[in-house]
Each structure stands twice: as structure tokens, then as C-alpha cells.
Amino acid sequence: MSRWRTSTRSGSYTAARVIRGVGAVFAAIEVLYILMLLIGVNTANAFFRFIQQLAEPLALFFPGLFQTGNGSVDVILNYGLAAVFWLVVTGVLARLVAR
């Protein structure tokens, strides 16, 4: 015999998982953009432009925050910080929703 769990918290846990998932997708887009820039992908490629159009607005105010003089380090710091930001913010929101 099987039992169905009927809990009022199951909906909040599902919402928390969705929020964390969205944050992970946003961070993955940022990391993919970093990798594509560092590897030297053809910037005229349609896939690169698509990822760029997603990554730049998601980076919010982080691009240009650090200017070390080395372009690769700048990309890693600025867009990497944006990826970490999305993971932290959505993690905090998910915890609040799961309560």
C-alpha cells in the first residue's frame, strides 16, 4: 500500500528548487560566455551572439567593475562575479521560500 504525502510545504520546496534551477541556468550562461571569450570563439557566430545577448544583461552592473589591464582576467572577474551573484541570490531566495 502506498501513501501520498500531503504536506503544505511540498509546494514551497518545489518553488525553492525552481528558483535554484533558474539561478544555476543564469550562472551557467555566464560561465559559458566566459569560456567562449577565453577560448577565442568566432564572435560572428550566431550561437556566440545568442549567448552574448543572454549573458550581458544577466551580468547586471558587474562588467567593467574590475579593470586589471588584462582582458582575460577582467572577463573572469566581472562575469564570474555575476555568476556567483546569481547562485548566492537565488540560493538565499530559495531558502526563504522553503521556510
N, C-alpha and C positions, 0 to 999 in steps of 0.2 A: 504494500500500500504506500502510495506516495503522499507527501504533504506539500502543500503550497505555502510558501512563506508569504504571509500578509503583514507587511510592515509599512509603516508610513515613511520610514527612512529609505526604503529601496529607491524611491524616485529621486531623492536628493543624492544618493550615491551614483545613480546613473547620470544625473546632471553634472556631478563633480567629475566623472570620467570623461564626459563630453568636453567639459572645459579644459581638462588636462590634455585631451587629444588635440583640441584646437591650438593650444599653446605649443604642443610638440610639432604640429604641422607648420606653424609660423616659424619656429626655431629651425626646423629642417629646411625651409625655404631660404632662410638667412645663411645657413651653413652651406647649402648647395651653391648659392650665389658666391660666397667666399671662395669655395673650391674652384668654381668656374673661372673666377677672376685670377686666382693664383696659378692655375694650370695654363691659362692663356687661351681660352676657348675663343673661337671666331666670334667677335662681337656683332657681326652682321647676321648671325644665325637666328632664325625665328625662335627656337627654343630658348636661347640665351636672352633674347629680348623679352620673351614671356616671363622668364624667371626674374629678370631685372625689373620689369613692371610690377611684379608682386613684391619683390624684396625691398625696393627703395621706399615705398610708403610704409611698409612694416617696420623699417628701421627708425621711424619717427624722427627724433632730433639727434640721434647718435652719429650719423655721418658728418664728418668734419669736427667732431668733438676732440679727437686726438690728432695731432699733426706732428709726427715724429721725423718727417723728412724722408722716410722710407715708405713707398707706396704699399708694399705688401703688408708691412706691419700696421699701417693705417687701416687697411681693409680688415685685417684680422681683429684689431682692437675695436673699431667702430661697429662693424656688422656683427662681430662675435658678442659684443656687449649687448647689442639689440636682441640676439638670440637668447642670451642668458636672461635678459629682462623679461622676455615673453614667458620663459619657463618659470621664473620666480613669480611673476604677477598672476599667471593662470594657476600656479600651484597654491598661492595664497587664496585666490578666489574659490578654487575647488574645495579647500579646507573649510572656508566659511560656509559654502553651500552644503557641504556634507554634515555640518553640525545639526 
